[in-house]
Amino acid sequence: VQQRLQQRRKVWIQCQIHAREWISAPTCMYLVHRLVTSYGRDPETTALLHRAELIVIPIVNPDGYVYTM
C-alpha cells in the first residue's frame, strides 16, 4: 500500500492567495465537497482520486481575507 501511495501524482491547489480574491476560498471548498461526495459514486472521480493525491489549501493569506471581509 505504501508503495502505491508514493506512486500517485500530487496535485497542489491553493486559493485565497491575494486579499481581494475572497471567492477563491469557497471555490476550493466546493471542489473538495464535490470530490468527497462523488467518490465511490462517479467512476471518473473515483479513478482520479485513486491516481492522484490532492493537497488543497483553501486560504493561503488569512490576514488579507479577514481584512477584506
mmCIF file as Biopython writes it, N, C-alpha, C and O atoms, coordinates in Angstrom:
data_model
#
loop_
_atom_site.group_PDB
_atom_site.id
_atom_site.type_symbol
_atom_site.label_atom_id
_atom_site.label_alt_id
_atom_site.label_comp_id
_atom_site.label_asym_id
_atom_site.label_entity_id
_atom_site.label_seq_id
_atom_site.pdbx_PDB_ins_code
_atom_site.Cartn_x
_atom_site.Cartn_y
_atom_site.Cartn_z
_atom_site.occupancy
_atom_site.B_iso_or_equiv
_atom_site.auth_seq_id
_atom_site.auth_asym_id
_atom_site.pdbx_PDB_model_num
ATOM 1   N N  . VAL A ? 1  ? 0.837   -1.196 0.000   1.0 0.0 1  A 1 
ATOM 2   C CA . VAL A ? 1  ? 0.000   0.000  0.000   1.0 0.0 1  A 1 
ATOM 3   C C  . VAL A ? 1  ? 0.878   1.255  0.000   1.0 0.0 1  A 1 
ATOM 4   O O  . VAL A ? 1  ? 0.599   2.207  -0.729  1.0 0.0 1  A 1 
ATOM 5   N N  . GLN A ? 2  ? 1.940   1.259  0.818   1.0 0.0 2  A 1 
ATOM 6   C CA . GLN A ? 2  ? 2.815   2.431  0.900   1.0 0.0 2  A 1 
ATOM 7   C C  . GLN A ? 2  ? 3.452   2.733  -0.456  1.0 0.0 2  A 1 
ATOM 8   O O  . GLN A ? 2  ? 3.557   3.898  -0.840  1.0 0.0 2  A 1 
ATOM 9   N N  . GLN A ? 3  ? 3.874   1.710  -1.177  1.0 0.0 3  A 1 
ATOM 10  C CA . GLN A ? 3  ? 4.494   1.918  -2.487  1.0 0.0 3  A 1 
ATOM 11  C C  . GLN A ? 3  ? 3.483   2.515  -3.463  1.0 0.0 3  A 1 
ATOM 12  O O  . GLN A ? 3  ? 3.825   3.397  -4.251  1.0 0.0 3  A 1 
ATOM 13  N N  . ARG A ? 4  ? 2.244   2.039  -3.414  1.0 0.0 4  A 1 
ATOM 14  C CA . ARG A ? 4  ? 1.214   2.562  -4.301  1.0 0.0 4  A 1 
ATOM 15  C C  . ARG A ? 4  ? 0.932   4.034  -4.005  1.0 0.0 4  A 1 
ATOM 16  O O  . ARG A ? 4  ? 0.720   4.816  -4.932  1.0 0.0 4  A 1 
ATOM 17  N N  . LEU A ? 5  ? 0.926   4.425  -2.726  1.0 0.0 5  A 1 
ATOM 18  C CA . LEU A ? 5  ? 0.688   5.821  -2.360  1.0 0.0 5  A 1 
ATOM 19  C C  . LEU A ? 5  ? 1.819   6.720  -2.848  1.0 0.0 5  A 1 
ATOM 20  O O  . LEU A ? 5  ? 1.570   7.861  -3.238  1.0 0.0 5  A 1 
ATOM 21  N N  . GLN A ? 6  ? 3.046   6.232  -2.835  1.0 0.0 6  A 1 
ATOM 22  C CA . GLN A ? 6  ? 4.173   7.027  -3.289  1.0 0.0 6  A 1 
ATOM 23  C C  . GLN A ? 6  ? 4.152   7.223  -4.800  1.0 0.0 6  A 1 
ATOM 24  O O  . GLN A ? 6  ? 4.732   8.191  -5.292  1.0 0.0 6  A 1 
ATOM 25  N N  . GLN A ? 7  ? 3.512   6.349  -5.542  1.0 0.0 7  A 1 
ATOM 26  C CA . GLN A ? 7  ? 3.473   6.442  -6.989  1.0 0.0 7  A 1 
ATOM 27  C C  . GLN A ? 7  ? 2.385   7.390  -7.496  1.0 0.0 7  A 1 
ATOM 28  O O  . GLN A ? 7  ? 2.378   7.756  -8.671  1.0 0.0 7  A 1 
ATOM 29  N N  . ARG A ? 8  ? 1.482   7.780  -6.627  1.0 0.0 8  A 1 
ATOM 30  C CA . ARG A ? 8  ? 0.405   8.675  -7.064  1.0 0.0 8  A 1 
ATOM 31  C C  . ARG A ? 8  ? 0.947   10.068 -7.340  1.0 0.0 8  A 1 
ATOM 32  O O  . ARG A ? 8  ? 1.826   10.564 -6.636  1.0 0.0 8  A 1 
ATOM 33  N N  . ARG A ? 9  ? 0.410   10.680 -8.368  1.0 0.0 9  A 1 
ATOM 34  C CA . ARG A ? 9  ? 0.775   12.060 -8.679  1.0 0.0 9  A 1 
ATOM 35  C C  . ARG A ? 9  ? 0.216   12.976 -7.600  1.0 0.0 9  A 1 
ATOM 36  O O  . ARG A ? 9  ? -0.807  12.680 -6.983  1.0 0.0 9  A 1 
ATOM 37  N N  . LYS A ? 10 ? 0.889   14.072 -7.387  1.0 0.0 10 A 1 
ATOM 38  C CA . LYS A ? 10 ? 0.456   15.067 -6.406  1.0 0.0 10 A 1 
ATOM 39  C C  . LYS A ? 10 ? -0.144  16.261 -7.146  1.0 0.0 10 A 1 
ATOM 40  O O  . LYS A ? 10 ? 0.412   16.736 -8.137  1.0 0.0 10 A 1 
ATOM 41  N N  . VAL A ? 11 ? -1.278  16.736 -6.655  1.0 0.0 11 A 1 
ATOM 42  C CA . VAL A ? 11 ? -1.924  17.920 -7.220  1.0 0.0 11 A 1 
ATOM 43  C C  . VAL A ? 11 ? -2.074  18.925 -6.076  1.0 0.0 11 A 1 
ATOM 44  O O  . VAL A ? 11 ? -2.756  18.658 -5.087  1.0 0.0 11 A 1 
ATOM 45  N N  . TRP A ? 12 ? -1.433  20.074 -6.225  1.0 0.0 12 A 1 
ATOM 46  C CA . TRP A ? 12 ? -1.448  21.122 -5.204  1.0 0.0 12 A 1 
ATOM 47  C C  . TRP A ? 12 ? -2.413  22.216 -5.662  1.0 0.0 12 A 1 
ATOM 48  O O  . TRP A ? 12 ? -2.239  22.796 -6.733  1.0 0.0 12 A 1 
ATOM 49  N N  . ILE A ? 13 ? -3.422  22.493 -4.851  1.0 0.0 13 A 1 
ATOM 50  C CA . ILE A ? 13 ? -4.400  23.540 -5.164  1.0 0.0 13 A 1 
ATOM 51  C C  . ILE A ? 13 ? -4.407  24.508 -3.992  1.0 0.0 13 A 1 
ATOM 52  O O  . ILE A ? 13 ? -4.668  24.119 -2.854  1.0 0.0 13 A 1 
ATOM 53  N N  . GLN A ? 14 ? -4.120  25.765 -4.280  1.0 0.0 14 A 1 
ATOM 54  C CA . GLN A ? 14 ? -4.186  26.767 -3.215  1.0 0.0 14 A 1 
ATOM 55  C C  . GLN A ? 14 ? -5.037  27.943 -3.677  1.0 0.0 14 A 1 
ATOM 56  O O  . GLN A ? 14 ? -4.997  28.356 -4.836  1.0 0.0 14 A 1 
ATOM 57  N N  . CYS A ? 15 ? -5.796  28.456 -2.744  1.0 0.0 15 A 1 
ATOM 58  C CA . CYS A ? 15 ? -6.716  29.549 -3.043  1.0 0.0 15 A 1 
ATOM 59  C C  . CYS A ? 15 ? -6.504  30.674 -2.044  1.0 0.0 15 A 1 
ATOM 60  O O  . CYS A ? 15 ? -5.734  30.555 -1.091  1.0 0.0 15 A 1 
ATOM 61  N N  . GLN A ? 16 ? -7.205  31.760 -2.288  1.0 0.0 16 A 1 
ATOM 62  C CA . GLN A ? 16 ? -7.137  32.935 -1.418  1.0 0.0 16 A 1 
ATOM 63  C C  . GLN A ? 16 ? -5.699  33.403 -1.253  1.0 0.0 16 A 1 
ATOM 64  O O  . GLN A ? 16 ? -5.232  33.647 -0.140  1.0 0.0 16 A 1 
ATOM 65  N N  . ILE A ? 17 ? -5.007  33.525 -2.381  1.0 0.0 17 A 1 
ATOM 66  C CA . ILE A ? 17 ? -3.616  33.965 -2.358  1.0 0.0 17 A 1 
ATOM 67  C C  . ILE A ? 17 ? -3.546  35.473 -2.132  1.0 0.0 17 A 1 
ATOM 68  O O  . ILE A ? 17 ? -2.708  35.948 -1.365  1.0 0.0 17 A 1 
ATOM 69  N N  . HIS A ? 18 ? -4.408  36.213 -2.785  1.0 0.0 18 A 1 
ATOM 70  C CA . HIS A ? 18 ? -4.433  37.668 -2.639  1.0 0.0 18 A 1 
ATOM 71  C C  . HIS A ? 18 ? -5.666  38.072 -1.837  1.0 0.0 18 A 1 
ATOM 72  O O  . HIS A ? 18 ? -6.697  37.402 -1.894  1.0 0.0 18 A 1 
ATOM 73  N N  . ALA A ? 19 ? -5.561  39.143 -1.108  1.0 0.0 19 A 1 
ATOM 74  C CA . ALA A ? 19 ? -6.588  39.550 -0.152  1.0 0.0 19 A 1 
ATOM 75  C C  . ALA A ? 19 ? -7.972  39.705 -0.769  1.0 0.0 19 A 1 
ATOM 76  O O  . ALA A ? 19 ? -8.960  39.311 -0.149  1.0 0.0 19 A 1 
ATOM 77  N N  . ARG A ? 20 ? -8.069  40.252 -1.940  1.0 0.0 20 A 1 
ATOM 78  C CA . ARG A ? 20 ? -9.387  40.549 -2.507  1.0 0.0 20 A 1 
ATOM 79  C C  . ARG A ? 20 ? -9.964  39.428 -3.363  1.0 0.0 20 A 1 
ATOM 80  O O  . ARG A ? 20 ? -10.990 39.610 -4.018  1.0 0.0 20 A 1 
ATOM 81  N N  . GLU A ? 21 ? -9.321  38.294 -3.359  1.0 0.0 21 A 1 
ATOM 82  C CA . GLU A ? 21 ? -9.846  37.123 -4.086  1.0 0.0 21 A 1 
ATOM 83  C C  . GLU A ? 21 ? -10.709 36.282 -3.149  1.0 0.0 21 A 1 
ATOM 84  O O  . GLU A ? 21 ? -10.493 35.075 -3.031  1.0 0.0 21 A 1 
ATOM 85  N N  . TRP A ? 22 ? -11.665 36.891 -2.495  1.0 0.0 22 A 1 
ATOM 86  C CA . TRP A ? 22 ? -12.433 36.198 -1.466  1.0 0.0 22 A 1 
ATOM 87  C C  . TRP A ? 22 ? -13.238 35.026 -1.999  1.0 0.0 22 A 1 
ATOM 88  O O  . TRP A ? 22 ? -13.531 34.103 -1.239  1.0 0.0 22 A 1 
ATOM 89  N N  . ILE A ? 23 ? -13.603 35.022 -3.257  1.0 0.0 23 A 1 
ATOM 90  C CA . ILE A ? 23 ? -14.426 33.930 -3.784  1.0 0.0 23 A 1 
ATOM 91  C C  . ILE A ? 23 ? -13.617 32.658 -4.021  1.0 0.0 23 A 1 
ATOM 92  O O  . ILE A ? 23 ? -14.194 31.579 -4.155  1.0 0.0 23 A 1 
ATOM 93  N N  . SER A ? 24 ? -12.301 32.767 -4.073  1.0 0.0 24 A 1 
ATOM 94  C CA . SER A ? 24 ? -11.499 31.581 -4.371  1.0 0.0 24 A 1 
ATOM 95  C C  . SER A ? 24 ? -11.512 30.556 -3.230  1.0 0.0 24 A 1 
ATOM 96  O O  . SER A ? 24 ? -11.448 29.356 -3.499  1.0 0.0 24 A 1 
ATOM 97  N N  . ALA A ? 25 ? -11.591 30.988 -1.974  1.0 0.0 25 A 1 
ATOM 98  C CA . ALA A ? 25 ? -11.647 30.032 -0.860  1.0 0.0 25 A 1 
ATOM 99  C C  . ALA A ? 25 ? -12.922 29.179 -0.916  1.0 0.0 25 A 1 
ATOM 100 O O  . ALA A ? 25 ? -12.827 27.956 -0.806  1.0 0.0 25 A 1 
ATOM 101 N N  . PRO A ? 26 ? -14.102 29.773 -1.081  1.0 0.0 26 A 1 
ATOM 102 C CA . PRO A ? 26 ? -15.298 28.944 -1.221  1.0 0.0 26 A 1 
ATOM 103 C C  . PRO A ? 26 ? -15.253 28.040 -2.463  1.0 0.0 26 A 1 
ATOM 104 O O  . PRO A ? 26 ? -15.825 26.950 -2.462  1.0 0.0 26 A 1 
ATOM 105 N N  . THR A ? 27 ? -14.577 28.496 -3.512  1.0 0.0 27 A 1 
ATOM 106 C CA . THR A ? 27 ? -14.446 27.655 -4.711  1.0 0.0 27 A 1 
ATOM 107 C C  . THR A ? 27 ? -13.634 26.405 -4.394  1.0 0.0 27 A 1 
ATOM 108 O O  . THR A ? 27 ? -13.991 25.310 -4.831  1.0 0.0 27 A 1 
ATOM 109 N N  . CYS A ? 28 ? -12.555 26.554 -3.644  1.0 0.0 28 A 1 
ATOM 110 C CA . CYS A ? 28 ? -11.762 25.389 -3.230  1.0 0.0 28 A 1 
ATOM 111 C C  . CYS A ? 28 ? -12.601 24.438 -2.373  1.0 0.0 28 A 1 
ATOM 112 O O  . CYS A ? 28 ? -12.562 23.222 -2.561  1.0 0.0 28 A 1 
ATOM 113 N N  . MET A ? 29 ? -13.348 24.998 -1.442  1.0 0.0 29 A 1 
ATOM 114 C CA . MET A ? 29 ? -14.162 24.166 -0.563  1.0 0.0 29 A 1 
ATOM 115 C C  . MET A ? 29 ? -15.253 23.442 -1.351  1.0 0.0 29 A 1 
ATOM 116 O O  . MET A ? 29 ? -15.583 22.297 -1.041  1.0 0.0 29 A 1 
ATOM 117 N N  . TYR A ? 30 ? -15.811 24.096 -2.361  1.0 0.0 30 A 1 
ATOM 118 C CA . TYR A ? 30 ? -16.803 23.459 -3.221  1.0 0.0 30 A 1 
ATOM 119 C C  . TYR A ? 30 ? -16.172 22.294 -3.977  1.0 0.0 30 A 1 
ATOM 120 O O  . TYR A ? 30 ? -16.770 21.224 -4.088  1.0 0.0 30 A 1 
ATOM 121 N N  . LEU A ? 31 ? -14.963 22.503 -4.494  1.0 0.0 31 A 1 
ATOM 122 C CA . LEU A ? 31 ? -14.258 21.436 -5.201  1.0 0.0 31 A 1 
ATOM 123 C C  . LEU A ? 31 ? -14.052 20.227 -4.290  1.0 0.0 31 A 1 
ATOM 124 O O  . LEU A ? 31 ? -14.303 19.092 -4.695  1.0 0.0 31 A 1 
ATOM 125 N N  . VAL A ? 32 ? -13.600 20.469 -3.075  1.0 0.0 32 A 1 
ATOM 126 C CA . VAL A ? 32 ? -13.388 19.373 -2.120  1.0 0.0 32 A 1 
ATOM 127 C C  . VAL A ? 32 ? -14.702 18.663 -1.825  1.0 0.0 32 A 1 
ATOM 128 O O  . VAL A ? 32 ? -14.757 17.434 -1.801  1.0 0.0 32 A 1 
ATOM 129 N N  . HIS A ? 33 ? -15.752 19.433 -1.603  1.0 0.0 33 A 1 
ATOM 130 C CA . HIS A ? 33 ? -17.060 18.848 -1.322  1.0 0.0 33 A 1 
ATOM 131 C C  . HIS A ? 33 ? -17.521 17.942 -2.470  1.0 0.0 33 A 1 
ATOM 132 O O  . HIS A ? 33 ? -17.989 16.828 -2.238  1.0 0.0 33 A 1 
ATOM 133 N N  . ARG A ? 34 ? -17.385 18.426 -3.702  1.0 0.0 34 A 1 
ATOM 134 C CA . ARG A ? 34 ? -17.805 17.637 -4.862  1.0 0.0 34 A 1 
ATOM 135 C C  . ARG A ? 34 ? -16.993 16.352 -4.994  1.0 0.0 34 A 1 
ATOM 136 O O  . ARG A ? 34 ? -17.544 15.296 -5.305  1.0 0.0 34 A 1 
ATOM 137 N N  . LEU A ? 35 ? -15.697 16.440 -4.761  1.0 0.0 35 A 1 
ATOM 138 C CA . LEU A ? 35 ? -14.847 15.254 -4.867  1.0 0.0 35 A 1 
ATOM 139 C C  . LEU A ? 35 ? -15.197 14.231 -3.791  1.0 0.0 35 A 1 
ATOM 140 O O  . LEU A ? 35 ? -15.283 13.035 -4.069  1.0 0.0 35 A 1 
ATOM 141 N N  . VAL A ? 36 ? -15.396 14.702 -2.570  1.0 0.0 36 A 1 
ATOM 142 C CA . VAL A ? 36 ? -15.707 13.787 -1.468  1.0 0.0 36 A 1 
ATOM 143 C C  . VAL A ? 36 ? -17.070 13.127 -1.657  1.0 0.0 36 A 1 
ATOM 144 O O  . VAL A ? 36 ? -17.215 11.924 -1.439  1.0 0.0 36 A 1 
ATOM 145 N N  . THR A ? 37 ? -18.062 13.909 -2.060  1.0 0.0 37 A 1 
ATOM 146 C CA . THR A ? 37 ? -19.407 13.337 -2.207  1.0 0.0 37 A 1 
ATOM 147 C C  . THR A ? 37 ? -19.548 12.502 -3.475  1.0 0.0 37 A 1 
ATOM 148 O O  . THR A ? 37 ? -20.451 11.669 -3.561  1.0 0.0 37 A 1 
ATOM 149 N N  . SER A ? 38 ? -18.672 12.708 -4.463  1.0 0.0 38 A 1 
ATOM 150 C CA . SER A ? 38 ? -18.739 11.928 -5.698  1.0 0.0 38 A 1 
ATOM 151 C C  . SER A ? 38 ? -17.898 10.651 -5.632  1.0 0.0 38 A 1 
ATOM 152 O O  . SER A ? 38 ? -18.074 9.751  -6.453  1.0 0.0 38 A 1 
ATOM 153 N N  . TYR A ? 39 ? -16.991 10.569 -4.662  1.0 0.0 39 A 1 
ATOM 154 C CA . TYR A ? 39 ? -16.121 9.407  -4.548  1.0 0.0 39 A 1 
ATOM 155 C C  . TYR A ? 39 ? -16.965 8.146  -4.302  1.0 0.0 39 A 1 
ATOM 156 O O  . TYR A ? 39 ? -17.808 8.114  -3.406  1.0 0.0 39 A 1 
ATOM 157 N N  . GLY A ? 40 ? -16.726 7.139  -5.097  1.0 0.0 40 A 1 
ATOM 158 C CA . GLY A ? 40 ? -17.477 5.893  -4.972  1.0 0.0 40 A 1 
ATOM 159 C C  . GLY A ? 40 ? -18.779 5.889  -5.747  1.0 0.0 40 A 1 
ATOM 160 O O  . GLY A ? 40 ? -19.368 4.827  -5.951  1.0 0.0 40 A 1 
ATOM 161 N N  . ARG A ? 41 ? -19.238 7.039  -6.178  1.0 0.0 41 A 1 
ATOM 162 C CA . ARG A ? 41 ? -20.470 7.156  -6.959  1.0 0.0 41 A 1 
ATOM 163 C C  . ARG A ? 41 ? -20.189 7.429  -8.433  1.0 0.0 41 A 1 
ATOM 164 O O  . ARG A ? 41 ? -20.829 6.872  -9.325  1.0 0.0 41 A 1 
ATOM 165 N N  . ASP A ? 42 ? -19.213 8.301  -8.656  1.0 0.0 42 A 1 
ATOM 166 C CA . ASP A ? 42 ? -18.853 8.678  -10.011 1.0 0.0 42 A 1 
ATOM 167 C C  . ASP A ? 42 ? -17.535 7.988  -10.378 1.0 0.0 42 A 1 
ATOM 168 O O  . ASP A ? 42 ? -16.521 8.216  -9.718  1.0 0.0 42 A 1 
ATOM 169 N N  . PRO A ? 43 ? -17.533 7.149  -11.417 1.0 0.0 43 A 1 
ATOM 170 C CA . PRO A ? 43 ? -16.314 6.403  -11.759 1.0 0.0 43 A 1 
ATOM 171 C C  . PRO A ? 43 ? -15.118 7.294  -12.104 1.0 0.0 43 A 1 
ATOM 172 O O  . PRO A ? 43 ? -13.985 6.949  -11.772 1.0 0.0 43 A 1 
ATOM 173 N N  . GLU A ? 44 ? -15.346 8.422  -12.756 1.0 0.0 44 A 1 
ATOM 174 C CA . GLU A ? 44 ? -14.231 9.306  -13.119 1.0 0.0 44 A 1 
ATOM 175 C C  . GLU A ? 44 ? -13.609 9.951  -11.873 1.0 0.0 44 A 1 
ATOM 176 O O  . GLU A ? 44 ? -12.386 10.034 -11.762 1.0 0.0 44 A 1 
ATOM 177 N N  . THR A ? 45 ? -14.439 10.397 -10.953 1.0 0.0 45 A 1 
ATOM 178 C CA . THR A ? 45 ? -13.932 10.997 -9.719  1.0 0.0 45 A 1 
ATOM 179 C C  . THR A ? 45 ? -13.181 9.964  -8.895  1.0 0.0 45 A 1 
ATOM 180 O O  . THR A ? 45 ? -12.106 10.249 -8.367  1.0 0.0 45 A 1 
ATOM 181 N N  . THR A ? 46 ? -13.741 8.770  -8.784  1.0 0.0 46 A 1 
ATOM 182 C CA . THR A ? 46 ? -13.098 7.704  -8.025  1.0 0.0 46 A 1 
ATOM 183 C C  . THR A ? 46 ? -11.743 7.356  -8.631  1.0 0.0 46 A 1 
ATOM 184 O O  . THR A ? 46 ? -10.762 7.195  -7.905  1.0 0.0 46 A 1 
ATOM 185 N N  . ALA A ? 47 ? -11.682 7.239  -9.944  1.0 0.0 47 A 1 
ATOM 186 C CA . ALA A ? 47 ? -10.423 6.925  -10.619 1.0 0.0 47 A 1 
ATOM 187 C C  . ALA A ? 47 ? -9.399  8.047  -10.410 1.0 0.0 47 A 1 
ATOM 188 O O  . ALA A ? 47 ? -8.221  7.775  -10.181 1.0 0.0 47 A 1 
ATOM 189 N N  . LEU A ? 48 ? -9.841  9.295  -10.487 1.0 0.0 48 A 1 
ATOM 190 C CA . LEU A ? 48 ? -8.950  10.432 -10.271 1.0 0.0 48 A 1 
ATOM 191 C C  . LEU A ? 48 ? -8.333  10.381 -8.884  1.0 0.0 48 A 1 
ATOM 192 O O  . LEU A ? 48 ? -7.125  10.558 -8.727  1.0 0.0 48 A 1 
ATOM 193 N N  . LEU A ? 49 ? -9.165  10.140 -7.878  1.0 0.0 49 A 1 
ATOM 194 C CA . LEU A ? 49 ? -8.666  10.126 -6.507  1.0 0.0 49 A 1 
ATOM 195 C C  . LEU A ? 49 ? -7.809  8.894  -6.218  1.0 0.0 49 A 1 
ATOM 196 O O  . LEU A ? 49 ? -7.021  8.904  -5.272  1.0 0.0 49 A 1 
ATOM 197 N N  . HIS A ? 50 ? -7.948  7.857  -6.998  1.0 0.0 50 A 1 
ATOM 198 C CA . HIS A ? 50 ? -7.062  6.696  -6.855  1.0 0.0 50 A 1 
ATOM 199 C C  . HIS A ? 50 ? -5.714  6.959  -7.505  1.0 0.0 50 A 1 
ATOM 200 O O  . HIS A ? 50 ? -4.699  6.409  -7.076  1.0 0.0 50 A 1 
ATOM 201 N N  . ARG A ? 51 ? -5.694  7.794  -8.534  1.0 0.0 51 A 1 
ATOM 202 C CA . ARG A ? 51 ? -4.455  8.071  -9.269  1.0 0.0 51 A 1 
ATOM 203 C C  . ARG A ? 51 ? -3.671  9.246  -8.708  1.0 0.0 51 A 1 
ATOM 204 O O  . ARG A ? 51 ? -2.459  9.322  -8.908  1.0 0.0 51 A 1 
ATOM 205 N N  . ALA A ? 52 ? -4.335  10.167 -8.008  1.0 0.0 52 A 1 
ATOM 206 C CA . ALA A ? 52 ? -3.670  11.404 -7.583  1.0 0.0 52 A 1 
ATOM 207 C C  . ALA A ? 52 ? -3.955  11.698 -6.118  1.0 0.0 52 A 1 
ATOM 208 O O  . ALA A ? 52 ? -5.018  11.376 -5.587  1.0 0.0 52 A 1 
ATOM 209 N N  . GLU A ? 53 ? -2.979  12.315 -5.493  1.0 0.0 53 A 1 
ATOM 210 C CA . GLU A ? 53 ? -3.149  12.815 -4.135  1.0 0.0 53 A 1 
ATOM 211 C C  . GLU A ? 53 ? -3.383  14.319 -4.239  1.0 0.0 53 A 1 
ATOM 212 O O  . GLU A ? 53 ? -2.541  15.045 -4.766  1.0 0.0 53 A 1 
ATOM 213 N N  . LEU A ? 54 ? -4.514  14.781 -3.743  1.0 0.0 54 A 1 
ATOM 214 C CA . LEU A ? 54 ? -4.834  16.208 -3.811  1.0 0.0 54 A 1 
ATOM 215 C C  . LEU A ? 54 ? -4.485  16.883 -2.493  1.0 0.0 54 A 1 
ATOM 216 O O  . LEU A ? 54 ? -4.864  16.416 -1.419  1.0 0.0 54 A 1 
ATOM 217 N N  . ILE A ? 55 ? -3.766  17.977 -2.592  1.0 0.0 55 A 1 
ATOM 218 C CA . ILE A ? 55 ? -3.412  18.788 -1.435  1.0 0.0 55 A 1 
ATOM 219 C C  . ILE A ? 55 ? -4.096  20.133 -1.656  1.0 0.0 55 A 1 
ATOM 220 O O  . ILE A ? 55 ? -3.743  20.869 -2.578  1.0 0.0 55 A 1 
ATOM 221 N N  . VAL A ? 56 ? -5.067  20.451 -0.817  1.0 0.0 56 A 1 
ATOM 222 C CA . VAL A ? 56 ? -5.868  21.665 -1.005  1.0 0.0 56 A 1 
ATOM 223 C C  . VAL A ? 56 ? -5.644  22.602 0.177   1.0 0.0 56 A 1 
ATOM 224 O O  . VAL A ? 56 ? -5.870  22.233 1.330   1.0 0.0 56 A 1 
ATOM 225 N N  . ILE A ? 57 ? -5.200  23.809 -0.124  1.0 0.0 57 A 1 
ATOM 226 C CA . ILE A ? 57 ? -5.014  24.855 0.880   1.0 0.0 57 A 1 
ATOM 227 C C  . ILE A ? 57 ? -6.049  25.939 0.548   1.0 0.0 57 A 1 
ATOM 228 O O  . ILE A ? 57 ? -5.814  26.745 -0.352  1.0 0.0 57 A 1 
ATOM 229 N N  . PRO A ? 58 ? -7.186  25.977 1.253   1.0 0.0 58 A 1 
ATOM 230 C CA . PRO A ? 58 ? -8.256  26.897 0.869   1.0 0.0 58 A 1 
ATOM 231 C C  . PRO A ? 58 ? -7.939  28.375 1.121   1.0 0.0 58 A 1 
ATOM 232 O O  . PRO A ? 58 ? -8.408  29.237 0.378   1.0 0.0 58 A 1 
ATOM 233 N N  . ILE A ? 59 ? -7.146  28.679 2.162   1.0 0.0 59 A 1 
ATOM 234 C CA . ILE A ? 59 ? -6.820  30.076 2.448   1.0 0.0 59 A 1 
ATOM 235 C C  . ILE A ? 59 ? -5.320  30.189 2.707   1.0 0.0 59 A 1 
ATOM 236 O O  . ILE A ? 59 ? -4.822  29.745 3.742   1.0 0.0 59 A 1 
ATOM 237 N N  . VAL A ? 60 ? -4.608  30.788 1.754   1.0 0.0 60 A 1 
ATOM 238 C CA . VAL A ? 60 ? -3.164  30.966 1.886   1.0 0.0 60 A 1 
ATOM 239 C C  . VAL A ? 60 ? -2.857  32.269 2.609   1.0 0.0 60 A 1 
ATOM 240 O O  . VAL A ? 60 ? -1.845  32.367 3.302   1.0 0.0 60 A 1 
ATOM 241 N N  . ASN A ? 61 ? -3.714  33.265 2.457   1.0 0.0 61 A 1 
ATOM 242 C CA . ASN A ? 61 ? -3.488  34.598 3.013   1.0 0.0 61 A 1 
ATOM 243 C C  . ASN A ? 61 ? -4.609  34.929 4.000   1.0 0.0 61 A 1 
ATOM 244 O O  . ASN A ? 61 ? -5.509  35.697 3.658   1.0 0.0 61 A 1 
ATOM 245 N N  . PRO A ? 62 ? -4.580  34.367 5.229   1.0 0.0 62 A 1 
ATOM 246 C CA . PRO A ? 62 ? -5.684  34.597 6.160   1.0 0.0 62 A 1 
ATOM 247 C C  . PRO A ? 62 ? -5.805  36.050 6.601   1.0 0.0 62 A 1 
ATOM 248 O O  . PRO A ? 62 ? -6.915  36.535 6.817   1.0 0.0 62 A 1 
ATOM 249 N N  . ASP A ? 63 ? -4.685  36.753 6.737   1.0 0.0 63 A 1 
ATOM 250 C CA . ASP A ? 63 ? -4.754  38.146 7.161   1.0 0.0 63 A 1 
ATOM 251 C C  . ASP A ? 63 ? -5.484  39.003 6.119   1.0 0.0 63 A 1 
ATOM 252 O O  . ASP A ? 63 ? -6.328  39.829 6.469   1.0 0.0 63 A 1 
ATOM 253 N N  . GLY A ? 64 ? -5.159  38.804 4.857   1.0 0.0 64 A 1 
ATOM 254 C CA . GLY A ? 64 ? -5.826  39.552 3.804   1.0 0.0 64 A 1 
ATOM 255 C C  . GLY A ? 64 ? -7.306  39.223 3.722   1.0 0.0 64 A 1 
ATOM 256 O O  . GLY A ? 64 ? -8.124  40.095 3.430   1.0 0.0 64 A 1 
ATOM 257 N N  . TYR A ? 65 ? -7.649  37.978 3.976   1.0 0.0 65 A 1 
ATOM 258 C CA . TYR A ? 65 ? -9.057  37.555 3.928   1.0 0.0 65 A 1 
ATOM 259 C C  . TYR A ? 65 ? -9.851  38.288 5.001   1.0 0.0 65 A 1 
ATOM 260 O O  . TYR A ? 65 ? -10.919 38.831 4.717   1.0 0.0 65 A 1 
ATOM 261 N N  . VAL A ? 66 ? -9.348  38.310 6.221   1.0 0.0 66 A 1 
ATOM 262 C CA . VAL A ? 66 ? -10.036 38.987 7.311   1.0 0.0 66 A 1 
ATOM 263 C C  . VAL A ? 66 ? -10.134 40.486 7.029   1.0 0.0 66 A 1 
ATOM 264 O O  . VAL A ? 66 ? -11.149 41.111 7.340   1.0 0.0 66 A 1 
ATOM 265 N N  . TYR A ? 67 ? -9.099  41.056 6.451   1.0 0.0 67 A 1 
ATOM 266 C CA . TYR A ? 67 ? -9.070  42.482 6.163   1.0 0.0 67 A 1 
ATOM 267 C C  . TYR A ? 67 ? -10.188 42.890 5.188   1.0 0.0 67 A 1 
ATOM 268 O O  . TYR A ? 67 ? -10.780 43.959 5.341   1.0 0.0 67 A 1 
ATOM 269 N N  . THR A ? 68 ? -10.472 42.058 4.204   1.0 0.0 68 A 1 
ATOM 270 C CA . THR A ? 68 ? -11.461 42.432 3.186   1.0 0.0 68 A 1 
ATOM 271 C C  . THR A ? 68 ? -12.889 42.084 3.587   1.0 0.0 68 A 1 
ATOM 272 O O  . THR A ? 68 ? -13.823 42.531 2.921   1.0 0.0 68 A 1 
ATOM 273 N N  . MET A ? 69 ? -13.091 41.330 4.611   1.0 0.0 69 A 1 
ATOM 274 C CA . MET A ? 69 ? -14.446 40.936 4.999   1.0 0.0 69 A 1 
ATOM 275 C C  . MET A ? 69 ? -15.112 41.962 5.857   1.0 0.0 69 A 1 
ATOM 276 O O  . MET A ? 69 ? -16.258 41.775 6.265   1.0 0.0 69 A 1 
#
